[in-house]
Amino acid sequence: MKMVIQTLILALVFLGIQADYLSPAEIESKYEMIEVTVTAYSPDKAQTVGDVFRTASNLRVTPLDLWQMKYVAVSRDLKERYRLRWGDVIFIGFEVQDLMGEYAGGKKVVNTVDLFLRSRKIAKNFGRQKRKIIIVRKNEAR
């Protein structure tokens, strides 16, 4: 538990949030650490629908955004379970701005975060990994 709280405080500092004013109970209620599968995709017609630079939130992503590695798509179960909204941040420094398709390769996609990277080669090299993420909610009103 102490390690989780220390990790959360580091995440808060990284995100520029004043952790000095939050008690451990407040931190645990506002931020949540979970383990998910992390994959990657790129602006490629085979990996996107329609405009390859347009996310499900209707955000138009620029090549510079992709160089900065800012955005992720989340699986629908994560969006529903954690009531994620566009603009919420998960601690690996990516903003939720996209939603994964419900199925990929005939299998239901669950408990997955998909990084939006600048090229297919980089996305393929990233592969599939298990990572812990921290969800930071943008808006308190849920």
C-alpha positions as CSV (number, residue, x, y, z in Angstrom):
1,M,0.0,0.0,0.0
2,K,2.8,2.4,0.9
3,M,4.4,1.8,-2.5
4,V,1.1,2.5,-4.3
5,I,0.7,5.8,-2.5
6,Q,4.3,6.8,-3.3
7,T,3.7,6.0,-6.9
8,L,0.5,8.0,-7.0
9,I,2.3,11.0,-5.4
10,L,5.0,10.8,-8.0
11,A,2.4,10.6,-10.7
12,L,0.7,13.7,-9.3
13,V,3.9,15.6,-9.2
14,F,4.6,14.5,-12.8
15,L,1.2,15.8,-13.9
16,G,1.7,19.1,-12.0
17,I,-0.9,18.4,-9.4
18,Q,-0.3,19.6,-5.8
19,A,0.0,16.3,-3.9
20,D,0.9,18.2,-0.7
21,Y,-2.8,19.0,-0.1
22,L,-4.1,15.5,-0.5
23,S,-4.3,12.9,2.2
24,P,-3.6,9.2,1.3
25,A,-7.3,8.5,1.5
26,E,-8.1,11.4,-0.9
27,I,-5.4,10.1,-3.3
28,E,-6.8,6.6,-3.2
29,S,-10.4,7.8,-3.8
30,K,-9.4,10.1,-6.8
31,Y,-6.8,8.0,-8.5
32,E,-6.8,4.3,-9.3
33,M,-3.9,2.0,-10.2
34,I,-4.8,-1.0,-12.4
35,E,-3.0,-3.5,-14.6
36,V,-3.9,-3.6,-18.3
37,T,-2.7,-4.8,-21.6
38,V,-1.0,-2.0,-23.5
39,T,-0.8,-2.2,-27.3
40,A,-0.1,0.4,-30.0
41,Y,-1.5,1.6,-33.3
42,S,-0.6,4.2,-35.9
43,P,-2.4,6.5,-38.4
44,D,-2.6,3.7,-41.0
45,K,-5.8,2.9,-43.0
46,A,-5.6,-0.7,-41.9
47,Q,-5.6,0.3,-38.2
48,T,-8.1,3.2,-38.2
49,V,-11.6,4.1,-39.5
50,G,-12.0,7.0,-41.9
51,D,-9.6,9.9,-41.4
52,V,-6.5,8.3,-40.0
53,F,-5.7,11.4,-37.9
54,R,-9.3,11.7,-36.4
55,T,-10.0,10.1,-33.0
56,A,-13.3,8.8,-31.7
57,S,-13.6,12.1,-29.6
58,N,-13.4,13.9,-33.0
59,L,-10.0,15.3,-32.1
60,R,-7.8,16.0,-35.1
61,V,-4.4,14.7,-34.2
62,T,-1.3,16.2,-35.8
63,P,1.9,14.5,-36.6
64,L,3.5,16.6,-33.8
65,D,1.0,15.1,-31.3
66,L,2.1,11.7,-32.4
67,W,5.7,12.5,-32.0
68,Q,4.8,13.7,-28.5
69,M,3.0,10.4,-27.9
70,K,0.0,12.1,-26.1
71,Y,-3.1,10.0,-26.9
72,V,-4.5,6.5,-26.3
73,A,-7.6,4.6,-27.2
74,V,-9.2,2.6,-24.3
75,S,-11.2,-0.6,-24.5
76,R,-14.9,-0.1,-24.0
77,D,-15.0,-2.1,-20.8
78,L,-12.4,0.3,-19.2
79,K,-14.3,3.3,-20.4
80,E,-17.5,2.0,-18.8
81,R,-16.0,0.5,-15.6
82,Y,-14.0,3.6,-14.8
83,R,-16.4,6.1,-16.4
84,L,-13.6,7.5,-18.5
85,R,-14.2,10.6,-20.5
86,W,-12.3,12.3,-23.3
87,G,-9.4,14.3,-21.8
88,D,-9.0,12.0,-18.7
89,V,-5.4,11.1,-18.3
90,I,-3.8,7.8,-17.5
91,F,-0.4,7.9,-16.0
92,I,1.9,6.9,-18.8
93,G,1.3,10.4,-19.8
94,F,-1.4,9.8,-22.5
95,E,-4.8,11.5,-22.8
96,V,-7.9,9.4,-23.4
97,Q,-9.2,10.7,-26.8
98,D,-10.1,7.5,-28.6
99,L,-12.1,4.3,-28.1
100,M,-11.0,0.9,-29.4
101,G,-13.3,-1.3,-31.5
102,E,-15.2,-3.8,-29.5
103,Y,-13.6,-6.7,-31.4
104,A,-10.1,-7.2,-33.0
105,G,-9.2,-10.3,-35.0
106,G,-12.4,-12.0,-33.9
107,K,-11.7,-11.6,-30.2
108,K,-13.5,-9.2,-27.8
109,V,-11.1,-6.4,-26.7
110,V,-11.1,-5.9,-22.9
111,N,-8.9,-4.3,-20.2
112,T,-6.7,-2.8,-22.9
113,V,-5.1,0.6,-23.7
114,D,-3.9,1.2,-27.2
115,L,-1.2,3.9,-27.7
116,F,-1.5,6.1,-30.7
117,L,2.0,6.2,-32.1
118,R,3.4,8.0,-35.2
119,S,4.3,5.0,-37.4
120,R,3.3,1.4,-37.9
121,K,6.9,0.3,-37.4
122,I,7.1,1.9,-33.9
123,A,3.7,0.5,-33.0
124,K,4.7,-3.0,-34.1
125,N,8.0,-2.7,-32.2
126,F,6.1,-1.7,-29.1
127,G,4.1,-4.9,-29.4
128,R,1.8,-6.1,-26.5
129,Q,2.8,-5.5,-22.9
130,K,1.3,-5.7,-19.4
131,R,1.6,-2.4,-17.6
132,K,0.2,-0.7,-14.6
133,I,-1.5,2.5,-15.2
134,I,-3.0,5.2,-13.0
135,I,-6.2,6.8,-14.0
136,V,-6.5,10.5,-13.3
137,R,-10.0,11.8,-13.7
138,K,-10.4,15.2,-15.5
139,N,-13.8,16.0,-14.1
140,E,-15.2,15.1,-10.7
141,A,-18.8,15.2,-11.8
142,R,-19.5,11.6,-13.0
